[in-house]
Amino acid sequence: MAASEVPDNTHDDPMSTVPQFFAHHRLLLSRAFAVLLGVYILFGPPPPTFAPWVASLSGLTGLALLAIAAFGRVWCLTFIAGKKNVEVVKSGPYSMVRNPLYVFSFVGAIGFGLAIEDPLLTFTIAAAFTIYYYFVVRSEEAYLLANQGESYQRYFDSTPRWIPRPSLYTEPDSVEIDPRRMRRGILDAMWFIWAYFLHEILEAIQRA
């Protein structure tokens, strides 16, 4: 995507209120989706039955993706925690892709659907995630371009938005970490794991 496709001033874009709404209400919308997900798991129809080997493969693949997502988000926070709106972070995972936190979140979302062996839910989560974060990223990019100027523009032009490019990887010898932000970030990064265990609990309640 060329830099000219991203508006420098969202106020000039008649559609800017949509990405701004998603970005400004991200936490509320995420919690609402989590509640709806819990209701679906508890009261929705059971997922289709697969051959044992298919179900096992789906479950193991999902758990592996959940672990990758949790580790990846903590890795990203090591570089970005407390710095996102202060400086252009472009080392570690951010040297390969501009939105690695969201990439790992997407991996975790797909992993959750596979871990609970529900293809319909997997597709629904993937579609909702794609639409939701499309608007969130649009708003964030416009904000960063407006506030960090040429420094972010160069990063924007040289680094992919969604598909990591490993050949770009660089990392410093050391990074400065804010312990409080990291602690909160680690708990947040584990929400995929919490969601999986919550599903197992709700499924046991449903069976009962």
SULZI-V296859 format. One record per run of one state. SS is the DSSP state (alpha for helix, beta for strand, coil for the rest). FROM is the first residue (numbers start at 1). LEN is the number of residues. If there is no record, write none. Layout:
ss->(SS/SS)
from->(FROM/FROM)
len->(LEN/LEN)
//
This chain:
ss->(coil/alpha/coil/alpha/coil/alpha/coil/alpha/coil/alpha/coil/alpha/coil/alpha/coil/alpha/coil/alpha/coil/alpha/coil/alpha/coil)
from->(1/3/6/10/13/16/25/26/44/52/81/92/96/100/116/119/159/166/169/179/190/191/208)
len->(2/3/4/3/3/9/1/18/8/29/11/4/4/16/3/40/7/3/10/11/1/17/1)
//
